């Protein structure tokens, strides 16, 4: 049984590296990649189980994040990246957040 992963990262190199790393893990299937939470690949993804999102996008695309969480109600969110004020970022975040990777 594969875990269906959707990767959202604005930087091309980091996006590629994250996807290549995920492909090295047994039972992980990368079902889509996007540079923004507003990309069609995110909105039209079929049944992602985990949506891995660069933390820098959360502040700038909060409305899109809420829309994605509603559209993919069964998915869990994991944020990654470096963010100076993690508490401020996560405060009141209305999505099923399962983790933060720094």
C-alpha positions as CSV (number, residue, x, y, z in Angstrom):
1,X,0.0,0.0,0.0
2,X,1.6,3.3,-1.1
3,X,1.3,6.6,0.7
4,X,0.2,9.2,-1.9
5,X,2.4,12.3,-1.5
6,X,1.8,15.7,-3.1
7,X,4.9,18.1,-2.9
8,X,4.4,21.9,-3.0
9,X,7.7,23.8,-3.1
10,X,8.4,27.0,-5.0
11,X,12.1,26.4,-5.7
12,X,12.8,24.0,-8.6
13,X,15.9,22.5,-7.2
14,X,14.5,21.9,-3.7
15,X,11.3,20.5,-5.3
16,X,13.3,18.0,-7.3
17,X,15.4,17.0,-4.3
18,X,12.4,16.4,-2.1
19,X,10.7,14.3,-4.8
20,X,13.9,12.3,-5.4
21,X,14.3,11.7,-1.7
22,X,10.6,10.6,-1.4
23,X,11.0,8.1,-4.2
24,X,13.8,6.4,-2.2
25,X,11.3,5.5,0.5
26,X,9.4,2.3,0.1
27,X,5.7,2.6,-0.2
28,X,5.7,6.4,-1.1
29,X,4.2,7.5,-4.4
30,X,4.7,11.1,-5.5
31,X,1.4,11.8,-7.2
32,X,2.1,15.5,-8.0
33,X,4.4,18.4,-7.7
34,X,3.7,22.1,-7.7
35,X,5.4,25.4,-7.1
36,X,2.3,27.0,-5.4
37,X,-0.8,26.0,-3.5
38,X,-2.7,27.7,-6.2
39,X,-1.3,25.4,-9.0
40,X,-3.7,23.1,-10.9
41,X,-1.6,20.1,-9.8
42,X,-2.6,20.8,-6.2
43,X,-6.3,21.6,-6.9
44,X,-6.8,18.6,-9.2
45,X,-4.7,16.0,-7.3
46,X,-6.5,12.7,-6.8
47,X,-6.7,11.6,-3.2
48,X,-3.4,12.8,-1.7
49,X,-2.8,11.4,1.7
50,X,0.1,13.7,2.6
51,X,0.6,17.2,1.3
52,X,4.1,18.3,1.9
53,X,4.2,22.2,1.8
54,X,7.1,24.6,2.0
55,X,6.5,26.7,5.2
56,X,7.2,29.9,3.3
57,X,4.0,29.4,1.3
58,X,1.7,29.2,4.3
59,X,2.0,32.9,5.1
60,X,1.7,34.2,1.6
61,X,-1.0,31.7,0.4
62,X,-3.0,31.1,3.5
63,X,-6.3,31.4,1.6
64,X,-5.2,28.9,-0.9
65,X,-4.1,26.6,1.9
66,X,-7.5,26.7,3.4
67,X,-9.1,25.9,0.0
68,X,-6.7,23.0,-0.5
69,X,-7.5,21.6,3.0
70,X,-11.2,21.8,2.2
71,X,-10.8,20.2,-1.2
72,X,-8.6,17.4,0.1
73,X,-10.3,16.9,3.4
74,X,-8.8,13.4,4.0
75,X,-5.2,14.6,3.5
76,X,-2.7,15.5,6.2
77,X,-0.3,18.4,5.9
78,X,3.4,18.4,6.7
79,X,5.3,21.7,6.5
80,X,9.0,21.8,5.8
81,X,11.7,24.4,5.5
82,X,13.2,27.2,7.7
83,X,10.9,29.7,9.3
84,X,11.9,32.2,11.9
85,X,8.7,32.4,13.9
86,X,7.2,28.9,13.9
87,X,4.6,29.7,16.6
88,X,3.2,32.7,14.6
89,X,3.1,30.6,11.4
90,X,1.2,27.7,13.1
91,X,-1.2,29.8,15.3
92,X,-4.7,29.3,14.1
93,X,-3.7,27.2,11.1
94,X,-7.0,25.6,10.1
95,X,-5.6,22.5,8.5
96,X,-4.8,19.0,9.8
97,X,-1.2,19.5,10.4
98,X,0.8,16.4,11.2
99,X,4.3,17.7,11.4
100,X,7.1,20.2,10.6
101,X,10.4,19.3,9.1
102,X,13.2,21.9,9.4
